[in-house]
């Protein structure tokens, strides 16, 4: 695999992820290829505790598989599991 140059991605956090990250939104220069890669990067830098396999992702306001390729300028939202009844 060839290296991907860093590009700007906007990330929004909701619910418990917002509490863990300490912010609602960030912009990050990243070489992450997919939402899974991006989330794993953010786990280290923002103290996120959910495993990536438990999350859903939306890119540019559409739910996508966690292995969807990311592009410069994308807005990514990670949705944690929700409990309720």
C-alpha positions in Angstrom: 0.0 0.0 0.0 1.3 3.4 -0.8 1.2 6.2 1.8 -1.8 8.6 1.6 -0.8 12.2 2.1 -2.6 13.8 5.1 -5.8 15.6 4.3 -8.3 17.6 6.3 -11.3 15.7 7.7 -14.0 17.2 9.9 -15.2 14.9 12.8 -18.3 15.4 14.9 -18.9 13.6 18.2 -22.2 12.8 19.8 -23.5 11.5 23.1 -20.8 9.7 25.2 -18.2 10.2 22.5 -18.6 13.9 22.9 -18.1 13.6 26.6 -15.0 11.4 26.2 -13.4 13.7 23.5 -14.3 16.8 25.4 -15.5 18.5 22.3 -18.3 18.3 19.7 -16.2 18.8 16.6 -12.6 18.8 15.4 -10.8 19.2 12.1 -7.9 16.8 11.8 -5.1 16.3 9.2 -5.0 12.6 8.8 -3.8 9.8 6.5 -6.5 7.5 7.7 -8.0 5.5 4.8 -11.3 4.6 6.4 -13.6 5.5 9.3 -12.2 2.6 11.2 -8.6 3.8 10.7 -9.7 7.4 11.7 -11.5 6.2 14.8 -8.5 4.2 16.0 -6.3 7.3 15.5 -8.8 9.3 17.5 -8.9 6.7 20.3 -5.3 7.4 21.1 -5.5 11.2 20.8 -8.9 11.8 22.3 -9.4 9.0 24.9 -12.3 7.3 23.1 -13.0 3.9 24.7 -15.5 2.1 22.5 -14.2 -0.5 20.2 -14.5 0.5 16.5 -16.6 -2.6 15.7 -19.4 -1.3 18.0 -19.8 2.0 16.2 -21.7 3.2 13.1 -20.2 5.9 10.9 -21.8 8.6 8.7 -19.8 10.3 6.1 -21.2 13.5 4.6 -24.6 12.7 6.3 -24.9 9.2 4.9 -24.5 6.0 6.9 -21.5 4.0 5.4 -19.6 0.8 6.2 -16.6 1.4 8.4 -14.3 0.4 5.6 -15.5 3.2 3.2 -12.6 5.2 1.7 -12.3 8.7 3.1 -11.7 11.8 0.9 -10.3 15.3 1.7 -13.1 17.5 3.1 -15.3 14.7 4.3 -17.4 15.2 7.5 -17.4 12.0 9.6 -19.7 11.3 12.5 -19.2 8.4 14.8 -22.4 7.0 16.4 -22.0 5.0 19.6 -24.2 2.1 20.5 -27.5 3.4 22.1 -29.3 1.7 24.9 -32.9 2.2 25.5 -36.2 0.6 25.9 
